[in-house]
Amino acid sequence: MMTQAMQSPYTETREALPAPRAGWLEKLTDAICGLAAAGTVLVVLAQVVSRLLGAPISWSEELTRALFIWMIFMGLASSMRRADAARVTVFMQALPRPLRRLSLPIYLVCSIGFFVLMAWMGTRMVNQQLAMNESIATLGWPSWVIGLVIPVSAVVAILCTLASLRDHRAAIALSGDAPRASETP
C-alpha cells in the first residue's frame, strides 16, 4: 500500500477520469501489437515443435525478431495514447512551483520533438535500406519492411500524444499547486 507521501500528485485525478472510448488510433496500435504478439507466439511454438521433430525452421528467429520489433515500436505509440509512457515526474516535482506549471508544455515539446527526430532518422534509414537493396537473409524480405516501423510508429506516437491531451490532460500535467514530497506532512 502506498503512503500519502509517496503518491503522485495526479493519482487521484487520473483515477477519477472516465475511460475514453477506443478510437481508431488505439484500435490500430492494439491490433498491430496483438497480431505481432500472436505471430511471435506461433512462430516460436512452430520452431520448438520443428526442433523436437529434428527439422528446425531456418527463418523463425528472424521473423520472431521482426515481429517483436514491430510490437515494441507500436507499443510505444500506444503507451503515448494512454499517457502511460515513462515521464520524469520525480524531477518535475523537485522543481519550484512556478516551473512545475510548465510540465505539460515541457512534456509535449520533448515527446513530440523526440518523435519528429525518430521519424526523420527512421525515414533516412528506410531510404538507405531501399537504396542499398538490403534484405533479410533467411526470410528473403527487403530490410525496409522491418525498418518502416520506426517512422510509422513515430508518426502514430505524435498523433497518440496529441490525442492523449484530450483524454488524459490531468494525468500528463503536474499541478503547480501540488506539494513537493518534502512539503507533505
C-alpha positions as a Markdown table, in Angstrom:
| # | Residue | x | y | z |
|---|---|---|---|---|
| 1 | Met | 0.0 | 0.0 | 0.0 |
| 2 | Met | 1.4 | 3.4 | -0.9 |
| 3 | Thr | 1.6 | 6.1 | 1.7 |
| 4 | Gln | 0.3 | 9.5 | 1.2 |
| 5 | Ala | 3.8 | 11.0 | 0.8 |
| 6 | Met | 4.7 | 8.5 | -1.9 |
| 7 | Gln | 1.7 | 9.1 | -4.1 |
| 8 | Ser | 1.9 | 11.2 | -7.2 |
| 9 | Pro | 0.0 | 14.5 | -7.1 |
| 10 | Tyr | -2.1 | 13.4 | -10.1 |
| 11 | Thr | -3.0 | 9.9 | -9.0 |
| 12 | Glu | -6.4 | 10.9 | -7.6 |
| 13 | Thr | -7.3 | 13.0 | -10.7 |
| 14 | Arg | -6.2 | 10.2 | -13.1 |
| 15 | Glu | -8.3 | 7.6 | -11.3 |
| 16 | Ala | -11.4 | 9.8 | -11.3 |
| 17 | Leu | -11.3 | 10.3 | -15.1 |
| 18 | Pro | -13.8 | 8.1 | -17.1 |
| 19 | Ala | -12.2 | 5.7 | -19.5 |
| 20 | Pro | -12.3 | 7.2 | -23.0 |
| 21 | Arg | -13.8 | 5.4 | -26.0 |
| 22 | Ala | -11.3 | 3.4 | -28.1 |
| 23 | Gly | -10.6 | 5.5 | -31.2 |
| 24 | Trp | -9.1 | 4.4 | -34.4 |
| 25 | Leu | -5.5 | 5.1 | -33.1 |
| 26 | Glu | -6.0 | 2.8 | -30.2 |
| 27 | Lys | -7.6 | 0.2 | -32.3 |
| 28 | Leu | -4.7 | 0.4 | -34.8 |
| 29 | Thr | -1.9 | 0.2 | -32.3 |
| 30 | Asp | -3.7 | -2.6 | -30.3 |
| 31 | Ala | -4.3 | -4.6 | -33.5 |
| 32 | Ile | -0.7 | -4.4 | -34.7 |
| 33 | Cys | 0.6 | -5.2 | -31.3 |
| 34 | Gly | -1.8 | -8.1 | -30.9 |
| 35 | Leu | -1.0 | -9.5 | -34.3 |
| 36 | Ala | 2.7 | -9.2 | -33.7 |
| 37 | Ala | 2.4 | -10.9 | -30.3 |
| 38 | Ala | 0.2 | -13.7 | -31.6 |
| 39 | Gly | 2.6 | -14.1 | -34.6 |
| 40 | Thr | 5.6 | -14.3 | -32.3 |
| 41 | Val | 4.0 | -17.0 | -30.1 |
| 42 | Leu | 3.0 | -19.1 | -33.2 |
| 43 | Val | 6.5 | -18.8 | -34.8 |
| 44 | Val | 8.3 | -19.7 | -31.6 |
| 45 | Leu | 5.9 | -22.6 | -31.0 |
| 46 | Ala | 6.5 | -23.8 | -34.6 |
| 47 | Gln | 10.2 | -23.5 | -34.0 |
| 48 | Val | 10.0 | -25.6 | -30.8 |
| 49 | Val | 7.9 | -28.3 | -32.5 |
| 50 | Ser | 10.2 | -28.4 | -35.6 |
| 51 | Arg | 13.3 | -28.8 | -33.4 |
| 52 | Leu | 11.7 | -31.6 | -31.5 |
| 53 | Leu | 11.0 | -33.3 | -34.8 |
| 54 | Gly | 14.6 | -32.8 | -35.9 |
| 55 | Ala | 13.9 | -30.3 | -38.7 |
| 56 | Pro | 14.4 | -26.7 | -37.3 |
| 57 | Ile | 13.0 | -23.8 | -39.2 |
| 58 | Ser | 15.8 | -21.6 | -40.5 |
| 59 | Trp | 13.8 | -18.4 | -40.7 |
| 60 | Ser | 12.0 | -18.5 | -37.4 |
| 61 | Glu | 14.4 | -16.4 | -35.4 |
| 62 | Glu | 14.5 | -13.6 | -38.0 |
| 63 | Leu | 10.7 | -13.5 | -38.2 |
| 64 | Thr | 10.4 | -13.5 | -34.4 |
| 65 | Arg | 12.8 | -10.6 | -34.2 |
| 66 | Ala | 10.9 | -8.7 | -36.8 |
| 67 | Leu | 7.5 | -9.2 | -35.1 |
| 68 | Phe | 9.0 | -8.2 | -31.8 |
| 69 | Ile | 10.4 | -5.0 | -33.2 |
| 70 | Trp | 7.0 | -4.1 | -34.7 |
| 71 | Met | 5.3 | -4.9 | -31.4 |
| 72 | Ile | 7.7 | -2.8 | -29.3 |
| 73 | Phe | 7.6 | 0.3 | -31.5 |
| 74 | Met | 3.8 | 0.2 | -31.9 |
| 75 | Gly | 3.5 | -0.4 | -28.2 |
| 76 | Leu | 5.5 | 2.7 | -27.6 |
| 77 | Ala | 3.0 | 4.7 | -29.7 |
| 78 | Ser | 0.1 | 3.0 | -27.8 |
| 79 | Ser | 1.6 | 4.0 | -24.5 |
| 80 | Met | 1.6 | 7.6 | -25.6 |
| 81 | Arg | -2.1 | 7.4 | -26.4 |
| 82 | Arg | -2.9 | 6.2 | -22.8 |
| 83 | Ala | -0.4 | 8.6 | -21.2 |
| 84 | Asp | 1.4 | 5.5 | -19.8 |
| 85 | Ala | 4.8 | 6.4 | -21.1 |
| 86 | Ala | 7.5 | 7.0 | -18.6 |
| 87 | Arg | 7.9 | 10.6 | -17.5 |
| 88 | Val | 10.4 | 12.1 | -15.2 |
| 89 | Thr | 7.8 | 13.2 | -12.6 |
| 90 | Val | 10.3 | 13.0 | -9.7 |
| 91 | Phe | 12.5 | 15.6 | -11.5 |
| 92 | Met | 9.5 | 17.8 | -12.3 |
| 93 | Gln | 8.1 | 17.6 | -8.8 |
| 94 | Ala | 11.5 | 18.8 | -7.5 |
| 95 | Leu | 11.2 | 22.0 | -9.4 |
| 96 | Pro | 9.9 | 25.1 | -7.8 |
| 97 | Arg | 6.1 | 25.5 | -8.2 |
| 98 | Pro | 6.2 | 28.1 | -11.0 |
| 99 | Leu | 8.3 | 25.8 | -13.1 |
| 100 | Arg | 6.1 | 22.8 | -12.3 |
| 101 | Arg | 3.3 | 24.7 | -14.2 |
| 102 | Leu | 5.4 | 24.2 | -17.3 |
| 103 | Ser | 5.3 | 20.4 | -17.0 |
| 104 | Leu | 2.7 | 20.0 | -19.7 |
| 105 | Pro | 4.5 | 22.1 | -22.3 |
| 106 | Ile | 7.8 | 20.5 | -21.4 |
| 107 | Tyr | 6.3 | 17.1 | -21.8 |
| 108 | Leu | 4.8 | 18.0 | -25.2 |
| 109 | Val | 7.9 | 19.6 | -26.6 |
| 110 | Cys | 10.2 | 16.8 | -25.5 |
| 111 | Ser | 7.8 | 14.0 | -26.6 |
| 112 | Ile | 6.9 | 15.4 | -30.0 |
| 113 | Gly | 10.4 | 16.6 | -30.6 |
| 114 | Phe | 11.7 | 13.1 | -29.9 |
| 115 | Phe | 9.2 | 11.5 | -32.2 |
| 116 | Val | 9.9 | 14.0 | -35.0 |
| 117 | Leu | 13.6 | 13.2 | -34.8 |
| 118 | Met | 12.7 | 9.5 | -34.7 |
| 119 | Ala | 10.5 | 9.8 | -37.8 |
| 120 | Trp | 13.2 | 11.8 | -39.6 |
| 121 | Met | 16.0 | 9.3 | -38.8 |
| 122 | Gly | 13.8 | 6.3 | -39.4 |
| 123 | Thr | 12.9 | 7.7 | -42.9 |
| 124 | Arg | 16.6 | 8.2 | -43.6 |
| 125 | Met | 17.3 | 4.6 | -42.6 |
| 126 | Val | 14.4 | 3.2 | -44.7 |
| 127 | Asn | 15.7 | 5.3 | -47.7 |
| 128 | Gln | 19.1 | 3.9 | -47.2 |
| 129 | Gln | 17.8 | 0.3 | -47.0 |
| 130 | Leu | 15.9 | 0.9 | -50.2 |
| 131 | Ala | 18.9 | 2.5 | -52.0 |
| 132 | Met | 21.2 | -0.3 | -50.9 |
| 133 | Asn | 18.6 | -3.0 | -51.7 |
| 134 | Glu | 19.2 | -4.6 | -48.3 |
| 135 | Ser | 17.4 | -7.8 | -47.5 |
| 136 | Ile | 16.9 | -10.2 | -44.6 |
| 137 | Ala | 18.9 | -13.2 | -45.4 |
| 138 | Thr | 16.8 | -16.0 | -44.1 |
| 139 | Leu | 13.4 | -14.5 | -44.9 |
| 140 | Gly | 14.3 | -13.0 | -48.3 |
| 141 | Trp | 12.4 | -9.9 | -47.4 |
| 142 | Pro | 13.6 | -6.4 | -48.0 |
| 143 | Ser | 15.0 | -4.8 | -44.8 |
| 144 | Trp | 12.8 | -1.8 | -45.1 |
| 145 | Val | 9.8 | -4.0 | -44.2 |
| 146 | Ile | 11.1 | -4.0 | -40.6 |
| 147 | Gly | 12.7 | -0.6 | -40.7 |
| 148 | Leu | 9.4 | 1.0 | -41.8 |
| 149 | Val | 8.1 | 0.6 | -38.3 |
| 150 | Ile | 10.4 | 3.4 | -37.0 |
| 151 | Pro | 8.9 | 6.3 | -39.0 |
| 152 | Val | 5.4 | 4.8 | -38.9 |
| 153 | Ser | 5.4 | 4.4 | -35.1 |
| 154 | Ala | 6.9 | 7.9 | -34.7 |
| 155 | Val | 4.0 | 9.5 | -36.7 |
| 156 | Val | 1.4 | 7.3 | -34.8 |
| 157 | Ala | 3.1 | 8.3 | -31.5 |
| 158 | Ile | 2.8 | 12.0 | -32.3 |
| 159 | Leu | -0.9 | 11.5 | -33.1 |
| 160 | Cys | -1.3 | 9.5 | -29.9 |
| 161 | Thr | 0.4 | 12.1 | -27.9 |
| 162 | Leu | -1.9 | 14.8 | -29.2 |
| 163 | Ala | -4.9 | 12.6 | -28.6 |
| 164 | Ser | -3.8 | 11.9 | -25.1 |
| 165 | Leu | -4.2 | 15.6 | -24.3 |
| 166 | Arg | -7.9 | 15.3 | -24.8 |
| 167 | Asp | -8.4 | 12.2 | -22.7 |
| 168 | His | -5.5 | 12.4 | -20.1 |
| 169 | Arg | -4.6 | 16.0 | -19.7 |
| 170 | Ala | -4.7 | 15.9 | -15.9 |
| 171 | Ala | -2.5 | 12.8 | -15.8 |
| 172 | Ile | 0.1 | 14.4 | -18.0 |
| 173 | Ala | 0.2 | 17.8 | -16.4 |
| 174 | Leu | 1.6 | 18.2 | -12.9 |
| 175 | Ser | -0.3 | 20.7 | -10.9 |
| 176 | Gly | 1.8 | 23.8 | -10.0 |
| 177 | Asp | 0.0 | 23.7 | -6.6 |
| 178 | Ala | 0.8 | 20.1 | -5.8 |
| 179 | Pro | 3.1 | 19.9 | -2.8 |
| 180 | Arg | 6.6 | 18.5 | -3.1 |
| 181 | Ala | 7.4 | 15.3 | -1.3 |
| 182 | Ser | 9.4 | 17.3 | 1.2 |
| 183 | Glu | 6.4 | 19.6 | 1.8 |
| 184 | Thr | 3.9 | 16.8 | 2.7 |
| 185 | Pro | 3.1 | 16.0 | 6.3 |
